[in-house]
Amino acid sequence: MLEIFFTALLIFVAVLIGWFSVYAVYKLYSGQR
């Protein structure tokens, strides 16, 4: 049960970091124009 929790937490953190990096790059790109 604990392994499932840690796996879900790891996937959530990975998705959060990926979304944040895409959002930061998008804001930086749109701010230059």
C-alpha positions as CSV (number, residue, x, y, z in Angstrom):
1,M,0.0,0.0,0.0
2,L,2.9,2.4,0.8
3,E,4.5,1.7,-2.5
4,I,1.4,2.8,-4.4
5,F,1.3,6.0,-2.3
6,F,4.9,6.8,-3.1
7,T,4.5,6.0,-6.8
8,A,1.5,8.3,-7.0
9,L,3.3,11.0,-5.2
10,L,6.3,10.7,-7.5
11,I,4.1,10.9,-10.6
12,F,2.3,13.9,-9.2
13,V,5.6,15.7,-8.4
14,A,6.9,14.9,-11.9
15,V,3.8,16.2,-13.6
16,L,3.8,19.3,-11.4
17,I,7.5,20.1,-12.3
18,G,6.9,19.4,-16.0
19,W,3.8,21.7,-16.0
20,F,5.6,24.4,-14.1
21,S,8.6,24.3,-16.5
22,V,6.3,24.5,-19.6
23,Y,4.4,27.4,-18.0
24,A,7.6,29.2,-17.1
25,V,9.0,28.8,-20.7
26,Y,5.7,30.0,-22.1
27,K,5.6,33.1,-19.9
28,L,9.2,33.9,-20.7
29,Y,8.6,33.4,-24.5
30,S,5.4,35.5,-24.5
31,G,7.1,38.2,-22.4
32,Q,9.9,38.7,-25.0
33,R,7.5,39.6,-27.8
